[in-house]
Amino acid sequence: MFYSRADLTESASMPTGLLFSVLSFSAGNPGFLVTVALLCLTPIVLKLPRQQIIKLGVQFAILLVLSFVAKTAMKHITEVPRPYTYQLQALDIVKSPEAFYQLNSAQKDVAVSQAQQFVSPWRISHWQGETNYSLPSGHTIFAAICVTFWGGFFIRRRQLIPAGMILLWATGVGISRIWLGMHWPTDLIASLCSAAVLYLFVPEWSSIKREHTNSQQTETSFVETE
């Protein structure tokens, strides 16, 4: 919220452009696959029991599927124009953001290409790759899911350094989406809320199993007492 909007026509240095592009790539397609692989290797590296590794993998997979469905549905329902479409309007390339979304894919690419002389290539490459609607941010939903699921995993194990690293990475992803002109702060907030709601749909089999075991122990103790 402190970094609510970027000047999309400002020049970008190589380190800055590379940093934000890598952060955005790590939570987008296909870069998120690398992030998923690294996170899913964590319980293997920690040598957790096989059953727990499978459980974590299934739970995370459920979150990923739910987030993809939620993101796609919300974009079609809300139809909020991306910030860069307003920049295209300011450059007199399109009449309005709404007019941009009435163009076909080839026409959208041409419109974005016309902004190359005014906008950094770091931003243009992302504009050309994502011409759909803005709300919510799929990158931020993914990052928020990683924070809630894997960050929570590390916190429960009292491993605060990796949990903090995931939170720092996710914050960077959100800032990169604003810097690139891909999302509004409200898109990020909607993504955070969506991730929190989706997390409630993840089954927690260990607690169910524990309750069942405790119930059996209680019944056994009661029988022995009688």
Summary of the structure (lengths in Angstrom):
residues: 226
radius of gyration: 21.9
end to end distance: 63.1
largest distance: 86.3
contacts: 660
relative contact order: 0.15
helix: 72%
strand: 0%
